[in-house]
Amino acid sequence: MKEIISKHKQGQAIGICSVCSAHPLIIRAAFIFDLESNRKVLIESTSNQVNQYGGYTGMKPADFRHFVFKIADEVGFPHHRIILGGDHLGPNCWQHESSEQAMQKSEVLIAEYVKAGFTKIHLDASMSCADDPAVLLPEEVAKRAARLCKIAEETATPAQKQQLTYIIGTEVPVPGGESATIDAIHVTRPLDVDHTLKTHYQAFEQFGIQEAISRIIAVVVQPGVEFDHSQVILYDRTKAQALSEYIAATPLVYEAHSTDYQTKACFKQLVEDHFAILKVGPALTFALREGIFSLAQIEKALIKPEQHSEVLSVIDQVMLDEPHYWKKYYSPVHSKAMIDIHYSLSDRIRYYWPDQRIAHSVNQLLSNLADITIPLGLISQHFPIQLELIINKNLPATPQDLLINKIQTVLQQYAYGCGA
């Protein structure tokens, strides 16, 4: 990360895409996409996906590292080109508890991530806990971030500290996405970024971790990009001009969250304007979801009914039986909720792929289509972008290759913006 940021600060309009997903096909797609390049691949897990209790993926930080490296080994991607990041590391998962209880668990969380070899640590103590006011003062956020950073510094070996980097910021988008329709987005003011940096530097000094200040590489801010269930607010660089000019005079860059569904031109402008770390998650799983839905239609056309995976019905049943991950986000009206369950840009389906029933049906779907020839007419109907690649024999028409290439169409947009 330090090398990439250094090149950016030297005037090169380059950045890096942060792949925020724990889905094996998405991680595989990311490694294959950059296999023949010399670029680093940044894979991040969030605190609700992966933590000391397993998160919703069932993986602890060391498990996730093993999981990622195993996929890398399967495709021949070298370990030294993998950057592991931890996103929203702080009280996020324990907001319903007292601040002290949540912070104690957050300290264990940070230590486990560092022990597992994660080198990009997002210190996010911006959320209020059960005994906190609705909005925390920036000074309190900085104090809690410093407390967590101290744990990271004490846990890291001297060798790890050579690669260890921190991301800070108090204007952090909601982990998991927006729960309501958005009309406009507040762009962070340079004055607030300046205050964030000063409060964090002071807190780091108070906790006796002045050396860690040099490991801060980026600040999370809101550049004016966001999406909800059915619309996207595109980047308008004129509104972020002052923000861009401020960070240019510092050794840091910005990290932009919720950049999913922006255009490749927007990605290029964001990187040029020093938003050098672009995070993506739902757009990747949305592409995966589209691909699986398309394969289900191909299965319906080609496979005997009694052999169908019924993957779409299984997804519906699981999500209706267990609405925890989507209930507060989607409409209470059943018909509208079902549209969002299937097609929302926030893609709450992504929380359900690890479910055993869904995983089994997806595997059956892929198995059903693995040994048959899919007619080009069906490819054209359901995977039109992949059709030319298949005709030119640049892509096998297997279900897994179709899914991976569909995911990579999103990664291509980011690669263009990041100067690849």
C-alpha positions in Angstrom: 0.0 0.0 0.0 2.8 2.4 0.9 4.4 2.0 -2.5 1.1 2.7 -4.3 0.4 5.8 -2.2 4.0 7.0 -2.7 3.7 6.8 -6.5 0.3 8.6 -6.4 1.8 11.4 -4.2 4.6 11.7 -6.8 2.1 12.7 -9.4 1.1 9.4 -11.0 -2.7 9.2 -11.4 -2.8 5.6 -10.0 -5.0 4.1 -7.4 -6.1 0.7 -6.1 -9.4 -1.1 -6.1 -10.3 -2.6 -2.7 -12.3 -5.8 -3.3 -14.6 -6.1 -0.2 -16.0 -9.5 -0.4 -15.8 -13.0 1.1 -17.3 -14.8 -1.8 -14.9 -17.3 -3.3 -15.9 -16.7 -6.9 -15.3 -13.0 -6.5 -11.9 -13.4 -4.9 -11.0 -15.9 -7.6 -12.2 -13.5 -10.3 -10.0 -10.8 -8.8 -6.9 -13.0 -8.8 -7.4 -14.2 -12.3 -8.1 -10.7 -13.5 -4.6 -9.5 -12.4 -2.8 -12.8 -12.8 -0.7 -11.6 -15.8 -0.1 -8.1 -14.4 2.3 -7.0 -11.8 -0.3 -5.2 -9.7 -1.2 -5.9 -6.1 -4.6 -7.2 -5.3 -6.3 -5.7 -2.2 -8.9 -8.0 -0.6 -10.8 -6.7 2.5 -13.1 -8.2 5.0 -15.4 -6.2 7.2 -15.9 -6.6 10.9 -19.4 -8.1 10.5 -18.1 -10.6 7.8 -15.0 -11.8 9.7 -14.3 -11.3 13.5 -13.2 -13.2 16.5 -16.6 -14.9 16.8 -16.7 -15.9 13.1 -19.0 -13.1 11.7 -21.7 -14.0 9.2 -19.2 -15.9 7.1 -18.2 -18.2 10.0 -14.6 -17.1 9.6 -12.1 -15.6 12.0 -9.3 -13.4 10.7 -6.8 -16.3 10.4 -9.5 -18.4 8.7 -10.1 -15.7 6.1 -6.4 -15.3 5.4 -6.1 -19.1 4.8 -9.2 -18.9 2.7 -7.9 -16.1 0.5 -4.4 -17.7 0.1 -5.9 -21.1 -0.8 -7.8 -19.5 -3.7 -4.6 -17.7 -4.7 -2.7 -21.0 -4.7 -5.4 -22.6 -6.9 -5.0 -20.0 -9.6 -1.3 -19.5 -9.2 -1.4 -16.0 -7.8 1.7 -15.1 -5.7 1.2 -14.3 -2.1 3.5 -11.3 -2.1 1.1 -9.5 -4.4 -1.8 -9.9 -2.0 -2.8 -7.1 0.5 -5.2 -8.1 3.2 -7.3 -5.3 4.7 -9.8 -5.1 7.6 -12.7 -2.7 7.1 -14.7 -0.9 9.7 -12.7 -2.5 12.5 -14.2 -1.1 15.7 -17.4 -1.3 17.7 -19.6 -1.8 14.6 -20.8 -5.3 15.5 -21.4 -4.4 19.2 -23.2 -1.1 19.0 -26.0 -2.5 21.2 -23.6 -2.9 24.1 -22.0 -0.3 26.3 -19.1 1.6 24.8 -16.6 0.0 27.2 -17.8 -3.6 26.4 -17.8 -2.8 22.7 -14.3 -1.3 22.8 -12.9 -4.3 24.7 -14.3 -6.6 22.0 -12.9 -4.2 19.4 -9.5 -4.5 20.9 -9.6 -8.3 20.5 -10.8 -7.8 17.0 -7.9 -5.6 16.0 -5.4 -7.9 17.6 -6.8 -10.9 15.8 -6.6 -9.1 12.4 -3.0 -8.0 13.0 -2.0 -11.5 14.2 -3.5 -13.0 11.1 -1.3 -10.8 8.8 -3.7 -8.1 7.7 -1.7 -5.0 6.9 -4.3 -2.4 6.0 -6.4 -1.6 9.0 -9.4 0.7 8.9 -9.8 2.2 12.4 -13.5 2.9 12.6 -14.8 4.0 16.0 -17.3 6.4 14.5 -20.5 4.6 15.6 -22.4 5.2 18.8 -22.9 2.4 21.4 -25.7 1.8 23.8 -24.6 4.4 26.4 -23.3 7.0 23.9 -25.0 10.1 22.6 -26.6 9.7 19.1 -23.5 11.4 17.5 -20.0 11.1 18.9 -17.8 14.1 19.1 -14.8 13.8 16.7 -12.5 14.0 19.7 -14.1 10.8 21.2 -13.9 9.0 17.9 -10.2 9.9 17.6 -9.6 8.7 21.2 -11.2 5.4 20.5 -9.3 5.0 17.2 -6.1 5.7 19.0 -6.9 3.1 21.7 -7.4 0.5 19.0 -4.3 1.6 17.1 -2.3 1.1 20.2 -3.4 -2.6 20.3 -2.4 -3.0 16.7 1.0 -1.4 17.4 1.6 -3.7 20.4 0.5 -6.8 18.5 2.5 -6.3 15.3 6.0 -7.7 15.0 8.8 -5.4 13.8 8.6 -7.0 10.4 4.8 -6.5 10.2 5.2 -2.8 11.0 7.1 -2.3 7.8 3.9 -3.0 5.9 1.3 -2.0 8.4 -1.0 1.0 7.3 -3.9 2.7 8.9 -7.0 4.3 7.5 -8.9 6.9 9.7 -11.9 9.1 9.3 -15.1 10.2 11.0 -17.3 10.7 8.0 -17.7 7.0 7.3 -20.5 5.7 5.2 -22.8 3.2 7.0 -21.4 -0.3 6.9 -23.7 -2.5 4.7 -25.2 0.4 2.7 -28.0 2.9 2.9 -31.3 1.8 4.4 -33.4 4.6 2.8 -33.8 6.3 -0.5 -31.2 9.1 -1.0 -31.7 12.3 -2.9 -28.4 14.2 -2.3 -25.1 13.5 -0.6 -23.2 15.9 1.7 -19.6 16.2 0.5 -17.0 16.4 3.3 -15.7 19.8 4.0 -11.9 20.4 4.0 -12.3 22.0 7.4 -13.7 18.7 8.8 -10.9 16.7 7.3 -8.3 19.0 8.9 -10.1 18.6 12.2 -10.1 14.8 11.8 -6.4 14.7 11.2 -5.6 17.0 14.1 -7.7 15.2 16.6 -6.3 11.8 15.6 -2.7 13.0 15.7 -3.3 14.4 19.1 -5.0 11.2 20.3 -2.1 9.1 18.9 0.4 11.3 20.9 -1.7 11.0 24.1 -1.7 7.2 23.8 2.1 7.2 23.2 1.9 5.9 19.6 3.4 8.8 17.7 5.3 6.5 15.5 2.0 5.1 14.2 1.1 8.5 12.7 3.6 7.8 9.9 1.6 4.6 9.1 -1.7 6.6 8.4 -2.0 6.6 4.7 -5.6 7.7 4.0 -8.7 9.3 5.4 -12.3 8.1 4.7 -14.4 11.0 3.5 -17.6 11.5 1.5 -16.7 12.7 -2.1 -20.4 12.8 -3.0 -20.9 9.2 -4.3 -23.6 6.8 -3.1 -26.3 4.4 -4.1 -29.5 3.1 -2.7 -31.8 0.3 -3.8 -32.5 1.7 -7.3 -30.5 4.8 -8.0 -26.8 6.0 -8.1 -25.4 9.4 -7.3 -22.5 9.9 -9.6 -19.3 11.7 -8.7 -19.3 15.4 -9.5 -15.7 16.6 -9.2 -16.7 20.3 -9.1 -18.3 19.7 -5.8 -15.2 17.9 -4.4 -12.6 20.4 -5.8 -11.8 22.0 -2.4 -11.6 18.5 -0.8 -9.2 17.4 -3.5 -7.0 20.4 -3.2 -6.7 20.0 0.6 -5.4 16.5 0.6 -2.9 17.2 -2.2 -0.9 19.3 0.3 -0.6 16.4 2.7 1.2 13.1 2.6 -2.2 11.3 2.5 -4.8 10.3 0.1 -8.6 9.7 0.4 -10.4 6.3 0.7 -13.8 6.4 -1.0 -16.4 4.0 0.1 -19.7 3.1 -1.7 -18.1 3.7 -5.1 -20.2 0.8 -6.5 -22.0 1.4 -9.8 -20.0 4.6 -10.7 -18.9 4.9 -14.3 -15.4 4.2 -15.4 -15.0 7.9 -16.2 -16.0 8.7 -12.6 -13.4 6.2 -11.3 -10.8 7.9 -13.3 -11.8 11.4 -12.0 -11.9 10.1 -8.5 -8.3 8.8 -8.7 -7.1 11.9 -10.4 -8.7 13.9 -7.5 -6.7 11.8 -4.9 -9.4 9.4 -4.0 -6.8 6.7 -4.6 -8.4 3.8 -2.7 -11.8 2.9 -4.3 -13.8 0.3 -2.3 -16.2 -2.0 -4.1 -18.4 -4.8 -2.7 -22.1 -4.9 -3.7 -21.5 -4.2 -7.3 -19.4 -7.3 -7.5 -22.0 -9.5 -5.7 -24.7 -7.9 -7.8 -22.9 -9.0 -11.0 -22.5 -12.5 -9.4 -26.3 -12.5 -8.6 -27.1 -11.5 -12.1 -25.0 -14.3 -13.5 -26.6 -16.9 -11.2 -30.1 -15.7 -12.1 -29.1 -15.9 -15.8 -27.7 -19.4 -15.4 -31.0 -20.4 -13.7 -32.9 -19.4 -16.8 -30.4 -21.4 -19.0 -30.9 -24.4 -16.7 -34.7 -24.0 -17.1 -34.3 -24.2 -20.9 -31.9 -27.1 -21.0 -32.3 -29.4 -18.0 -35.1 -31.7 -17.2 -37.5 -30.2 -14.6 -36.9 -33.0 -12.1 -33.2 -32.2 -12.1 -33.5 -28.4 -11.6 -31.5 -26.8 -8.8 -34.5 -24.5 -8.0 -31.9 -22.0 -6.9 -34.2 -19.0 -7.2 -36.9 -20.6 -5.1 -34.3 -21.7 -2.5 -33.0 -18.1 -2.3 -36.5 -16.7 -1.8 -37.3 -19.3 0.9 -34.1 -18.7 2.9 -34.4 -14.9 2.7 -38.1 -15.0 3.8 -37.4 -17.5 6.5 -34.4 -15.4 7.8 -35.1 -11.7 7.1 -32.5 -10.4 9.5 -30.1 -9.0 6.8 -32.8 -7.3 4.7 -35.9 -6.5 6.8 -34.9 -3.0 8.0 -33.6 -2.1 4.5 -36.5 -3.0 2.3 -40.1 -2.0 1.9 -42.7 -3.5 4.4 -44.9 -4.1 1.3 -44.4 -7.7 0.3 -44.4 -7.1 -3.5 -41.9 -4.2 -3.3 -39.8 -6.1 -0.8 -39.5 -9.0 -3.3 -38.4 -6.7 -6.0 -35.6 -5.4 -3.7 -34.7 -8.9 -2.5 -34.1 -9.9 -6.1 -32.8 -6.7 -7.8 -31.8 -4.0 -5.2 -28.5 -2.4 -5.9 -27.7 -2.8 -2.2 -27.8 -6.5 -2.9 -28.7 -7.9 0.5 -28.5 -11.4 -1.1 -24.8 -11.2 -0.6 -25.3 -12.0 3.1 -27.0 -15.3 2.2 -24.6 -17.0 -0.2 -22.8 -18.8 2.7 -26.2 -20.4 3.7 -25.9 -24.2 3.2 -29.2 -24.5 1.4 -28.3 -21.8 -1.0 -24.8 -23.0 -1.5 -26.0 -26.5 -2.2 -28.5 -25.3 -4.8 -25.9 -23.1 -6.5 -23.5 -26.0 -6.7 -26.2 -28.1 -8.2 -26.9 -25.4 -10.8 -23.2 -25.3 -11.8 -23.0 -29.1 -11.9 -26.2 -29.3 -14.0 -24.6 -27.0 -16.7 -21.0 -28.1 -16.4 -21.1 -31.0 -18.9 -23.4 -29.7 -21.5 -22.9 -27.3 -24.4 -24.8 -24.1 -23.9 -26.2 -22.9 -27.3 -24.8 -19.5 -28.5 -28.4 -18.2 -28.7 -28.8 -18.7 -25.0 -25.4 -17.2 -24.3 -26.5 -14.2 -26.4 -29.7 -13.9 -24.5 -28.3 -14.1 -21.0 -24.6 -13.3 -21.3 -24.4 -10.9 -24.3 -21.1 -9.2 -23.2 -19.5 -12.7 -22.9 -20.8 -13.8 -26.3 -18.0 -12.3 -28.5 -15.3 -13.6 -26.2 -16.8 -17.1 -26.5 -17.1 -16.9 -30.3 -13.4 -15.8 -30.5 -12.5 -18.7 -28.2 -11.1 -16.3 -25.5 -13.6 -17.6 -22.9 -14.8 -21.1 -22.3 -18.6 -21.3 -22.1 -18.7 -23.0 -18.8 -21.0 -21.7 -16.0 -18.1 -20.8 -13.7 -16.2 -19.0 -16.4 -19.3 -17.1 -17.3 -19.7 -16.0 -13.7 -16.1 -15.1 -13.3 -16.0 -13.0 -16.5 -19.2 -11.2 -15.5 -17.6 -10.2 -12.2 -14.5 -9.1 -14.0 -16.5 -6.6 -16.1 -16.9 -4.7 -12.9 -13.2 -5.0 -12.1 -12.4 -3.7 -15.6 -14.1 -0.5 -14.8 -12.1 0.0 -11.6 -8.9 -1.0 -13.4 -9.5 1.7 -16.0 -10.0 4.3 -13.2 -7.0 3.2 -11.2 -4.6 3.7 -14.2 -4.1 0.0 -14.9 
